[in-house]
């Protein structure tokens, strides 16, 4: 199920044409986002059951094949630091925002 506030997608695009698309899905989606303005993302995990960001979902789908890919972000303005490190550690070569 999807996040009530913002659907975020990350597509890993491999030079050979393969793609993997991750999403910030929730195990316990709410009809409205439980976070108050300025709050961190703790409630995403504790209330909505979000296990990980879209970046981690895309990496899970691609596995070792993520190496050499470009990560393209949709629905959000930036890759968080944790996800940036995970993507680069997996061998993703560049990060982009969708146009």
MODELLER restraints for C-alpha pairs under 7 A, 6 or more apart:
rsr = mdl.restraints
at = mdl.atoms
rsr.add(forms.Gaussian(group=physical.xy_distance, feature=features.Distance(at['CA:1:A'], at['CA:25:A']), mean=5.39, stdev=0.5))
rsr.add(forms.Gaussian(group=physical.xy_distance, feature=features.Distance(at['CA:1:A'], at['CA:26:A']), mean=5.37, stdev=0.5))
rsr.add(forms.Gaussian(group=physical.xy_distance, feature=features.Distance(at['CA:1:A'], at['CA:27:A']), mean=6.50, stdev=0.5))
rsr.add(forms.Gaussian(group=physical.xy_distance, feature=features.Distance(at['CA:1:A'], at['CA:29:A']), mean=6.22, stdev=0.5))
rsr.add(forms.Gaussian(group=physical.xy_distance, feature=features.Distance(at['CA:2:A'], at['CA:24:A']), mean=6.91, stdev=0.5))
rsr.add(forms.Gaussian(group=physical.xy_distance, feature=features.Distance(at['CA:2:A'], at['CA:25:A']), mean=4.65, stdev=0.5))
rsr.add(forms.Gaussian(group=physical.xy_distance, feature=features.Distance(at['CA:2:A'], at['CA:26:A']), mean=5.71, stdev=0.5))
rsr.add(forms.Gaussian(group=physical.xy_distance, feature=features.Distance(at['CA:2:A'], at['CA:29:A']), mean=6.44, stdev=0.5))
rsr.add(forms.Gaussian(group=physical.xy_distance, feature=features.Distance(at['CA:3:A'], at['CA:24:A']), mean=6.76, stdev=0.5))
rsr.add(forms.Gaussian(group=physical.xy_distance, feature=features.Distance(at['CA:3:A'], at['CA:25:A']), mean=5.98, stdev=0.5))
rsr.add(forms.Gaussian(group=physical.xy_distance, feature=features.Distance(at['CA:3:A'], at['CA:26:A']), mean=6.13, stdev=0.5))
rsr.add(forms.Gaussian(group=physical.xy_distance, feature=features.Distance(at['CA:3:A'], at['CA:29:A']), mean=6.13, stdev=0.5))
rsr.add(forms.Gaussian(group=physical.xy_distance, feature=features.Distance(at['CA:4:A'], at['CA:29:A']), mean=6.80, stdev=0.5))
rsr.add(forms.Gaussian(group=physical.xy_distance, feature=features.Distance(at['CA:4:A'], at['CA:30:A']), mean=6.18, stdev=0.5))
rsr.add(forms.Gaussian(group=physical.xy_distance, feature=features.Distance(at['CA:4:A'], at['CA:31:A']), mean=6.10, stdev=0.5))
rsr.add(forms.Gaussian(group=physical.xy_distance, feature=features.Distance(at['CA:4:A'], at['CA:32:A']), mean=5.38, stdev=0.5))
rsr.add(forms.Gaussian(group=physical.xy_distance, feature=features.Distance(at['CA:4:A'], at['CA:33:A']), mean=5.40, stdev=0.5))
rsr.add(forms.Gaussian(group=physical.xy_distance, feature=features.Distance(at['CA:5:A'], at['CA:32:A']), mean=6.95, stdev=0.5))
rsr.add(forms.Gaussian(group=physical.xy_distance, feature=features.Distance(at['CA:5:A'], at['CA:33:A']), mean=5.47, stdev=0.5))
rsr.add(forms.Gaussian(group=physical.xy_distance, feature=features.Distance(at['CA:6:A'], at['CA:75:A']), mean=6.76, stdev=0.5))
rsr.add(forms.Gaussian(group=physical.xy_distance, feature=features.Distance(at['CA:7:A'], at['CA:24:A']), mean=6.52, stdev=0.5))
rsr.add(forms.Gaussian(group=physical.xy_distance, feature=features.Distance(at['CA:7:A'], at['CA:75:A']), mean=6.01, stdev=0.5))
rsr.add(forms.Gaussian(group=physical.xy_distance, feature=features.Distance(at['CA:8:A'], at['CA:23:A']), mean=5.68, stdev=0.5))
rsr.add(forms.Gaussian(group=physical.xy_distance, feature=features.Distance(at['CA:8:A'], at['CA:24:A']), mean=5.66, stdev=0.5))
rsr.add(forms.Gaussian(group=physical.xy_distance, feature=features.Distance(at['CA:8:A'], at['CA:54:A']), mean=6.21, stdev=0.5))
rsr.add(forms.Gaussian(group=physical.xy_distance, feature=features.Distance(at['CA:8:A'], at['CA:74:A']), mean=5.74, stdev=0.5))
rsr.add(forms.Gaussian(group=physical.xy_distance, feature=features.Distance(at['CA:8:A'], at['CA:75:A']), mean=4.60, stdev=0.5))
rsr.add(forms.Gaussian(group=physical.xy_distance, feature=features.Distance(at['CA:8:A'], at['CA:76:A']), mean=6.11, stdev=0.5))
rsr.add(forms.Gaussian(group=physical.xy_distance, feature=features.Distance(at['CA:9:A'], at['CA:21:A']), mean=6.65, stdev=0.5))
rsr.add(forms.Gaussian(group=physical.xy_distance, feature=features.Distance(at['CA:9:A'], at['CA:22:A']), mean=5.54, stdev=0.5))
rsr.add(forms.Gaussian(group=physical.xy_distance, feature=features.Distance(at['CA:9:A'], at['CA:23:A']), mean=4.57, stdev=0.5))
rsr.add(forms.Gaussian(group=physical.xy_distance, feature=features.Distance(at['CA:9:A'], at['CA:24:A']), mean=6.84, stdev=0.5))
rsr.add(forms.Gaussian(group=physical.xy_distance, feature=features.Distance(at['CA:9:A'], at['CA:54:A']), mean=5.48, stdev=0.5))
rsr.add(forms.Gaussian(group=physical.xy_distance, feature=features.Distance(at['CA:9:A'], at['CA:73:A']), mean=5.97, stdev=0.5))
rsr.add(forms.Gaussian(group=physical.xy_distance, feature=features.Distance(at['CA:9:A'], at['CA:74:A']), mean=5.10, stdev=0.5))
rsr.add(forms.Gaussian(group=physical.xy_distance, feature=features.Distance(at['CA:9:A'], at['CA:75:A']), mean=6.48, stdev=0.5))
rsr.add(forms.Gaussian(group=physical.xy_distance, feature=features.Distance(at['CA:10:A'], at['CA:21:A']), mean=5.61, stdev=0.5))
rsr.add(forms.Gaussian(group=physical.xy_distance, feature=features.Distance(at['CA:10:A'], at['CA:22:A']), mean=5.21, stdev=0.5))
rsr.add(forms.Gaussian(group=physical.xy_distance, feature=features.Distance(at['CA:10:A'], at['CA:23:A']), mean=6.55, stdev=0.5))
rsr.add(forms.Gaussian(group=physical.xy_distance, feature=features.Distance(at['CA:10:A'], at['CA:54:A']), mean=5.57, stdev=0.5))
rsr.add(forms.Gaussian(group=physical.xy_distance, feature=features.Distance(at['CA:10:A'], at['CA:55:A']), mean=5.55, stdev=0.5))
rsr.add(forms.Gaussian(group=physical.xy_distance, feature=features.Distance(at['CA:10:A'], at['CA:58:A']), mean=6.38, stdev=0.5))
rsr.add(forms.Gaussian(group=physical.xy_distance, feature=features.Distance(at['CA:10:A'], at['CA:71:A']), mean=6.32, stdev=0.5))
rsr.add(forms.Gaussian(group=physical.xy_distance, feature=features.Distance(at['CA:10:A'], at['CA:72:A']), mean=5.41, stdev=0.5))
rsr.add(forms.Gaussian(group=physical.xy_distance, feature=features.Distance(at['CA:10:A'], at['CA:73:A']), mean=4.63, stdev=0.5))
rsr.add(forms.Gaussian(group=physical.xy_distance, feature=features.Distance(at['CA:10:A'], at['CA:74:A']), mean=6.23, stdev=0.5))
rsr.add(forms.Gaussian(group=physical.xy_distance, feature=features.Distance(at['CA:11:A'], at['CA:19:A']), mean=6.51, stdev=0.5))
rsr.add(forms.Gaussian(group=physical.xy_distance, feature=features.Distance(at['CA:11:A'], at['CA:20:A']), mean=5.50, stdev=0.5))
rsr.add(forms.Gaussian(group=physical.xy_distance, feature=features.Distance(at['CA:11:A'], at['CA:21:A']), mean=4.25, stdev=0.5))
rsr.add(forms.Gaussian(group=physical.xy_distance, feature=features.Distance(at['CA:11:A'], at['CA:22:A']), mean=6.32, stdev=0.5))
rsr.add(forms.Gaussian(group=physical.xy_distance, feature=features.Distance(at['CA:11:A'], at['CA:58:A']), mean=6.61, stdev=0.5))
rsr.add(forms.Gaussian(group=physical.xy_distance, feature=features.Distance(at['CA:11:A'], at['CA:71:A']), mean=5.67, stdev=0.5))
rsr.add(forms.Gaussian(group=physical.xy_distance, feature=features.Distance(at['CA:11:A'], at['CA:72:A']), mean=5.16, stdev=0.5))
rsr.add(forms.Gaussian(group=physical.xy_distance, feature=features.Distance(at['CA:11:A'], at['CA:73:A']), mean=6.75, stdev=0.5))
rsr.add(forms.Gaussian(group=physical.xy_distance, feature=features.Distance(at['CA:12:A'], at['CA:19:A']), mean=5.39, stdev=0.5))
rsr.add(forms.Gaussian(group=physical.xy_distance, feature=features.Distance(at['CA:12:A'], at['CA:20:A']), mean=5.17, stdev=0.5))
rsr.add(forms.Gaussian(group=physical.xy_distance, feature=features.Distance(at['CA:12:A'], at['CA:21:A']), mean=6.40, stdev=0.5))
rsr.add(forms.Gaussian(group=physical.xy_distance, feature=features.Distance(at['CA:12:A'], at['CA:58:A']), mean=6.62, stdev=0.5))
rsr.add(forms.Gaussian(group=physical.xy_distance, feature=features.Distance(at['CA:12:A'], at['CA:66:A']), mean=6.95, stdev=0.5))
rsr.add(forms.Gaussian(group=physical.xy_distance, feature=features.Distance(at['CA:12:A'], at['CA:69:A']), mean=5.74, stdev=0.5))
rsr.add(forms.Gaussian(group=physical.xy_distance, feature=features.Distance(at['CA:12:A'], at['CA:70:A']), mean=5.52, stdev=0.5))
rsr.add(forms.Gaussian(group=physical.xy_distance, feature=features.Distance(at['CA:12:A'], at['CA:71:A']), mean=4.58, stdev=0.5))
rsr.add(forms.Gaussian(group=physical.xy_distance, feature=features.Distance(at['CA:12:A'], at['CA:72:A']), mean=6.41, stdev=0.5))
rsr.add(forms.Gaussian(group=physical.xy_distance, feature=features.Distance(at['CA:13:A'], at['CA:19:A']), mean=4.71, stdev=0.5))
rsr.add(forms.Gaussian(group=physical.xy_distance, feature=features.Distance(at['CA:13:A'], at['CA:20:A']), mean=6.95, stdev=0.5))
rsr.add(forms.Gaussian(group=physical.xy_distance, feature=features.Distance(at['CA:13:A'], at['CA:69:A']), mean=5.14, stdev=0.5))
rsr.add(forms.Gaussian(group=physical.xy_distance, feature=features.Distance(at['CA:13:A'], at['CA:70:A']), mean=5.16, stdev=0.5))
rsr.add(forms.Gaussian(group=physical.xy_distance, feature=features.Distance(at['CA:13:A'], at['CA:71:A']), mean=6.45, stdev=0.5))
rsr.add(forms.Gaussian(group=physical.xy_distance, feature=features.Distance(at['CA:14:A'], at['CA:68:A']), mean=6.29, stdev=0.5))
rsr.add(forms.Gaussian(group=physical.xy_distance, feature=features.Distance(at['CA:14:A'], at['CA:69:A']), mean=4.20, stdev=0.5))
rsr.add(forms.Gaussian(group=physical.xy_distance, feature=features.Distance(at['CA:14:A'], at['CA:70:A']), mean=6.50, stdev=0.5))
rsr.add(forms.Gaussian(group=physical.xy_distance, feature=features.Distance(at['CA:15:A'], at['CA:69:A']), mean=6.48, stdev=0.5))
rsr.add(forms.Gaussian(group=physical.xy_distance, feature=features.Distance(at['CA:20:A'], at['CA:58:A']), mean=5.72, stdev=0.5))
rsr.add(forms.Gaussian(group=physical.xy_distance, feature=features.Distance(at['CA:20:A'], at['CA:61:A']), mean=6.27, stdev=0.5))
rsr.add(forms.Gaussian(group=physical.xy_distance, feature=features.Distance(at['CA:20:A'], at['CA:62:A']), mean=5.99, stdev=0.5))
rsr.add(forms.Gaussian(group=physical.xy_distance, feature=features.Distance(at['CA:21:A'], at['CA:58:A']), mean=5.29, stdev=0.5))
rsr.add(forms.Gaussian(group=physical.xy_distance, feature=features.Distance(at['CA:22:A'], at['CA:54:A']), mean=4.73, stdev=0.5))
rsr.add(forms.Gaussian(group=physical.xy_distance, feature=features.Distance(at['CA:22:A'], at['CA:55:A']), mean=6.22, stdev=0.5))
rsr.add(forms.Gaussian(group=physical.xy_distance, feature=features.Distance(at['CA:22:A'], at['CA:57:A']), mean=4.55, stdev=0.5))
rsr.add(forms.Gaussian(group=physical.xy_distance, feature=features.Distance(at['CA:22:A'], at['CA:58:A']), mean=3.94, stdev=0.5))
rsr.add(forms.Gaussian(group=physical.xy_distance, feature=features.Distance(at['CA:23:A'], at['CA:53:A']), mean=6.97, stdev=0.5))
rsr.add(forms.Gaussian(group=physical.xy_distance, feature=features.Distance(at['CA:23:A'], at['CA:54:A']), mean=4.07, stdev=0.5))
rsr.add(forms.Gaussian(group=physical.xy_distance, feature=features.Distance(at['CA:23:A'], at['CA:57:A']), mean=6.23, stdev=0.5))
rsr.add(forms.Gaussian(group=physical.xy_distance, feature=features.Distance(at['CA:24:A'], at['CA:52:A']), mean=6.69, stdev=0.5))
rsr.add(forms.Gaussian(group=physical.xy_distance, feature=features.Distance(at['CA:24:A'], at['CA:53:A']), mean=4.95, stdev=0.5))
rsr.add(forms.Gaussian(group=physical.xy_distance, feature=features.Distance(at['CA:24:A'], at['CA:54:A']), mean=4.45, stdev=0.5))
rsr.add(forms.Gaussian(group=physical.xy_distance, feature=features.Distance(at['CA:25:A'], at['CA:50:A']), mean=6.29, stdev=0.5))
rsr.add(forms.Gaussian(group=physical.xy_distance, feature=features.Distance(at['CA:26:A'], at['CA:48:A']), mean=5.70, stdev=0.5))
rsr.add(forms.Gaussian(group=physical.xy_distance, feature=features.Distance(at['CA:26:A'], at['CA:49:A']), mean=5.30, stdev=0.5))
rsr.add(forms.Gaussian(group=physical.xy_distance, feature=features.Distance(at['CA:26:A'], at['CA:50:A']), mean=4.49, stdev=0.5))
rsr.add(forms.Gaussian(group=physical.xy_distance, feature=features.Distance(at['CA:27:A'], at['CA:48:A']), mean=6.41, stdev=0.5))
rsr.add(forms.Gaussian(group=physical.xy_distance, feature=features.Distance(at['CA:27:A'], at['CA:49:A']), mean=4.91, stdev=0.5))
rsr.add(forms.Gaussian(group=physical.xy_distance, feature=features.Distance(at['CA:27:A'], at['CA:50:A']), mean=6.33, stdev=0.5))
rsr.add(forms.Gaussian(group=physical.xy_distance, feature=features.Distance(at['CA:28:A'], at['CA:48:A']), mean=4.59, stdev=0.5))
rsr.add(forms.Gaussian(group=physical.xy_distance, feature=features.Distance(at['CA:28:A'], at['CA:49:A']), mean=5.32, stdev=0.5))
rsr.add(forms.Gaussian(group=physical.xy_distance, feature=features.Distance(at['CA:29:A'], at['CA:48:A']), mean=5.10, stdev=0.5))
rsr.add(forms.Gaussian(group=physical.xy_distance, feature=features.Distance(at['CA:30:A'], at['CA:48:A']), mean=6.47, stdev=0.5))
rsr.add(forms.Gaussian(group=physical.xy_distance, feature=features.Distance(at['CA:34:A'], at['CA:43:A']), mean=6.83, stdev=0.5))
rsr.add(forms.Gaussian(group=physical.xy_distance, feature=features.Distance(at['CA:35:A'], at['CA:43:A']), mean=6.39, stdev=0.5))
rsr.add(forms.Gaussian(group=physical.xy_distance, feature=features.Distance(at['CA:44:A'], at['CA:50:A']), mean=5.48, stdev=0.5))
rsr.add(forms.Gaussian(group=physical.xy_distance, feature=features.Distance(at['CA:45:A'], at['CA:51:A']), mean=6.24, stdev=0.5))
rsr.add(forms.Gaussian(group=physical.xy_distance, feature=features.Distance(at['CA:55:A'], at['CA:83:A']), mean=6.19, stdev=0.5))
rsr.add(forms.Gaussian(group=physical.xy_distance, feature=features.Distance(at['CA:56:A'], at['CA:83:A']), mean=6.99, stdev=0.5))
rsr.add(forms.Gaussian(group=physical.xy_distance, feature=features.Distance(at['CA:59:A'], at['CA:66:A']), mean=6.52, stdev=0.5))
rsr.add(forms.Gaussian(group=physical.xy_distance, feature=features.Distance(at['CA:66:A'], at['CA:90:A']), mean=6.48, stdev=0.5))
rsr.add(forms.Gaussian(group=physical.xy_distance, feature=features.Distance(at['CA:66:A'], at['CA:91:A']), mean=6.59, stdev=0.5))
rsr.add(forms.Gaussian(group=physical.xy_distance, feature=features.Distance(at['CA:66:A'], at['CA:92:A']), mean=6.20, stdev=0.5))
rsr.add(forms.Gaussian(group=physical.xy_distance, feature=features.Distance(at['CA:67:A'], at['CA:90:A']), mean=5.92, stdev=0.5))
rsr.add(forms.Gaussian(group=physical.xy_distance, feature=features.Distance(at['CA:67:A'], at['CA:91:A']), mean=4.15, stdev=0.5))
rsr.add(forms.Gaussian(group=physical.xy_distance, feature=features.Distance(at['CA:67:A'], at['CA:92:A']), mean=5.23, stdev=0.5))
rsr.add(forms.Gaussian(group=physical.xy_distance, feature=features.Distance(at['CA:68:A'], at['CA:91:A']), mean=5.77, stdev=0.5))
rsr.add(forms.Gaussian(group=physical.xy_distance, feature=features.Distance(at['CA:68:A'], at['CA:92:A']), mean=5.17, stdev=0.5))
rsr.add(forms.Gaussian(group=physical.xy_distance, feature=features.Distance(at['CA:68:A'], at['CA:93:A']), mean=5.49, stdev=0.5))
rsr.add(forms.Gaussian(group=physical.xy_distance, feature=features.Distance(at['CA:69:A'], at['CA:92:A']), mean=4.86, stdev=0.5))
rsr.add(forms.Gaussian(group=physical.xy_distance, feature=features.Distance(at['CA:69:A'], at['CA:93:A']), mean=5.90, stdev=0.5))
rsr.add(forms.Gaussian(group=physical.xy_distance, feature=features.Distance(at['CA:70:A'], at['CA:92:A']), mean=5.82, stdev=0.5))
rsr.add(forms.Gaussian(group=physical.xy_distance, feature=features.Distance(at['CA:70:A'], at['CA:93:A']), mean=5.73, stdev=0.5))
rsr.add(forms.Gaussian(group=physical.xy_distance, feature=features.Distance(at['CA:70:A'], at['CA:94:A']), mean=4.89, stdev=0.5))
rsr.add(forms.Gaussian(group=physical.xy_distance, feature=features.Distance(at['CA:70:A'], at['CA:95:A']), mean=5.94, stdev=0.5))
rsr.add(forms.Gaussian(group=physical.xy_distance, feature=features.Distance(at['CA:71:A'], at['CA:92:A']), mean=6.93, stdev=0.5))
rsr.add(forms.Gaussian(group=physical.xy_distance, feature=features.Distance(at['CA:71:A'], at['CA:94:A']), mean=6.27, stdev=0.5))
rsr.add(forms.Gaussian(group=physical.xy_distance, feature=features.Distance(at['CA:71:A'], at['CA:95:A']), mean=4.86, stdev=0.5))
rsr.add(forms.Gaussian(group=physical.xy_distance, feature=features.Distance(at['CA:71:A'], at['CA:96:A']), mean=6.09, stdev=0.5))
rsr.add(forms.Gaussian(group=physical.xy_distance, feature=features.Distance(at['CA:72:A'], at['CA:95:A']), mean=6.11, stdev=0.5))
rsr.add(forms.Gaussian(group=physical.xy_distance, feature=features.Distance(at['CA:72:A'], at['CA:96:A']), mean=4.76, stdev=0.5))
rsr.add(forms.Gaussian(group=physical.xy_distance, feature=features.Distance(at['CA:72:A'], at['CA:97:A']), mean=5.41, stdev=0.5))
rsr.add(forms.Gaussian(group=physical.xy_distance, feature=features.Distance(at['CA:72:A'], at['CA:98:A']), mean=5.86, stdev=0.5))
rsr.add(forms.Gaussian(group=physical.xy_distance, feature=features.Distance(at['CA:73:A'], at['CA:96:A']), mean=6.16, stdev=0.5))
rsr.add(forms.Gaussian(group=physical.xy_distance, feature=features.Distance(at['CA:73:A'], at['CA:97:A']), mean=4.67, stdev=0.5))
rsr.add(forms.Gaussian(group=physical.xy_distance, feature=features.Distance(at['CA:73:A'], at['CA:98:A']), mean=5.64, stdev=0.5))
rsr.add(forms.Gaussian(group=physical.xy_distance, feature=features.Distance(at['CA:74:A'], at['CA:97:A']), mean=6.33, stdev=0.5))
rsr.add(forms.Gaussian(group=physical.xy_distance, feature=features.Distance(at['CA:74:A'], at['CA:98:A']), mean=5.41, stdev=0.5))
